[in-house]
């Protein structure tokens, strides 16, 4: 297997990526959203989920019946056009299989066929879009600090150690990773809803413990500027208070 050298993203390179991707979006060639394709693999239903939010891409694979997390990877995108195909180039921030494959960059032939996203990758995938559903917490968030906010130091974009939370169209996913070492610490995701300050999660995949799949969690949330104050009880029943900051490029 060819190994691709890992490199870090500078603010300048992120701006370049954004300009490429926004140009593509303006031409209507690919749509932001959450897409899913379910295939049968050795008798198990294997879900291939793709999340695209403007300039960011996340690909996650998990099985149901029984629950089994397979992998996730994601990062910043740009499109390289050729005479015959469009390539979605992804500069990865995280890859759960990095210790096995050392991959930090993807080049995926991609096009829209109606509402479907056609990807000619390691296999042919044609994931369908999920229903569009706008909610208060939609977007990308980085874990900043434990609350309450008393002016303490925050972990932000400058830190290589990140915990990202991606929410869109009623789905959520958190990923803990380090952009310098490419160490992957874990991920989980599923469905979410917000209503009158109550945030609910239903877990559909969890890399550390498949037995957590199916759990339903409820928290309180409050938006203060670009901060999301996330309070309630953790999985051990202990009080928790997290502050997440909107990721702005």
N, C-alpha and C positions, 0 to 999 in steps of 0.2 A: 504493500500500500504506500502511495506517495504521501509523505508528510509535508504539511504546509507550515511554514514558519509563522509563529505567532507574533503579533505586534500590537501595540496599544494605540488607541484612538486619541488624537489630540483634538482640541476644540476646533482648530482649523479644518481638520479632516471631516469632523462631524458637520460643519457648515457646508462643505463641498457635497457631502452625501445628501444633505437636506435639499440642496438646490436641484440635484439630479432627480430626487424622488418627487419633489413638488412639481417639477416640470412634467413628469409622467402622470401624476394625478390630475393636473390641469387638462391633459389630453384625454382623460377618461379611460385610460387603457387598463387600469387596475383599481379596484375599489377597496378601501379600508373596511375591515369587518372581521368577523369570526367565521371560519369555514370548517366543515367537518366531513370526513369520509370514513365510513365503517366497513371494514373488510373482514372476511373470515380467515383466520390463521390457525391451522391445526385444531379446528373445532371451537376456537375462542373468537369472540368479537373483538377486533382490534380497531380502536378509534385513532384516526389521524386528524389532529386538530391544528389548524393554522390560524394564528392571530396576526392581523396587520393593522397597525395604527399609524397612518401617515408614513413615517420613515422607519418604523420598527417592526420586526418580524419575529414571531415565536412559533416553533414547530414542536408539538408534543405528541407522543404516542403512548397509549395505555390500553389495557385490555379490561373487558368486563366479563363477569360470569365465568371464572372468578376474577376478582379485581387483581390487576398486576401492572405496576408502572414499568414502562420500557425505557423511555428516554425523553429528553427535552433539550432544545438548543435555541439560541436567539441572538439578535443583534441588529445593528444598523444596516439599512439597505440602500442600494442604488441600482439603477437599471442600465445595462450595457446593450445597446441595440446593434444588431448586425443586419445584413441583407435578408437573412432568412428567419432569425429568431430574436426574441428579447430574452436576455439573461438577467435574472434577479441575483445580484451579487450581495451577499450578506457577510459583513465583517462581524464575526461573533463576539459577544461579550461573555457568553457562557455556553458550555457544551457538557452535558452530564456524562458523556462517553469520552471526554478528552483524554483521560489516562489510557484508554484503549486505542483511540484512532488519531490523536493529536491534531484534529481538524479545527481550524480557527477561521476558515473562510469557505463560503459556499458559492457556487455558480449554478443557478437552477433555471433551465428553460421554462418560461412561464407565459401564459396568455389567458385572457378571459374568453370563455365560450358562453355567451349569454350572461347569466349571473354566476356561473360556476368558474372556479379558479382551476385551470388545467396546469399541472406541474409534471414535467418529464424529468424525474429525478432518479433515485435508485429504483423506482418503479413508477408506473403511471398512476397519478392521483388526480381525481376530479372532485375535490371537496365542494360541497354546497354551502351557501351562506346561511347562517342562523338568522332568526328573525331580529331585525334591528330594534333595539330597546334602550332608549336613553335614560340614564339614572344619575343621581347626584355625584357619585364617586367615579364615574367613567374617566379613564385616563391612565397615565403611568405615574406611579408614586415610588419614592425612595424612602426607606426607613431612615428617620432623622435622629430620634433620641427617645428615651423613656420620659414620660410625663410625670408631674406637670412641668410646664415650660417656665424655668426660672433663669433663663439666659445661659444655660449650660452649653458646652460644645456640642456640635451636631456632626453627624456623618453625612456628607453630601456628595456631589458629583466628583469632587477632587479626590475622594477616598477610593482606593481600588477595591476595598471590601464593601460590597453592596448587597442590599436586599430590595429587590424590585417587586412591586405589586402592579399587575396589569389587569384592568377592569374594563370590560366593554361588552355590550349586548347581552347582559345578564350572565356573563361568565367572568371568573376571576382566576388568577394564577399568581403565586408568589414564588420567587426564585432567589436563593442565597448563593452568592458566588464572589470570586475575586478576579478582577480583570487582569492583574499582573501575573499571578501564578496559574490562572485558569482553574483554580480549585473550585469544585462544585460542592456545595454543602447540603443542598436539598431543594425540593419543590413540592408544591401541592396546589390543587385547584379544583374547580367545579363550577357550580351555579351560585349566583348571589342576587340579593334584592335589597333595596333600601326603601324605608317608609317611615316618615315622622321620627327621624333620628335613630331608627333601629336598622342595623345592618345584619343580614342573615347570610350564612354560607351553608351549602350542601357539598360535601367533599366527594369528588368523583375519582381523584387519583392523589396518591401521596407517596413520595419516593422512599420515605424512611419506614413506613409501616402500612402495608396494604390493608390491614384490618381496620384502619381508620376510615376507609371508604364507606360512604353512606351516612357518616355522622353529620348532624345538623347543629350549627353553632349560631348563637345570637349575641350581638354586641351593641353598644351604643356608639353613635358617631356624631361628630360636630365639625363643621368646616369653619376654620378661622383663617381668612385670607387664603394663602396657598398651602395651609396646613390642614391635615385631617387628624383629628383627635379621636383615637380608637380606644375605647374603654370597655371593661367587662371582666370576665373570668377566663383564664386560660384552660387548657385541657385537663389540668390538675385541680381545677376549681379554685385557683388562687387569683386574687385581684391583679389585673394588668392595666397598664396605661401606656399606650404607644402613640408617638407623633410621627406621621408620615408627611413628607413634603412633595408637592406636585413637581414632577420632573419637567423642567423647562430648558429648551436648547437655545 
